[in-house]
Amino acid sequence: MRTSGFAWILLHWVPLLLLFSNMDMRRIRRICHIMSASGVQVEDSERMPNASNYP
């Protein structure tokens, strides 16, 4: 059931992403900053040490 729900979300998000791609890139970057500031901090904290390993 979760996979079908995830697919349903993808089906609705893909056209939205296409609409955003046609819009200003600045808005997309601003939304990305808001998303990263709200709930993607965990991924950033996991990526930071990985990035520091590389020169």
Secondary structure, DSSP 4 states (H G I P E B T S, - for coil): -HHHHHHHHHHHHHHHHHHHHHS-HHHHHHHHHHHHHHT-HHHHHHHHHHHHH--
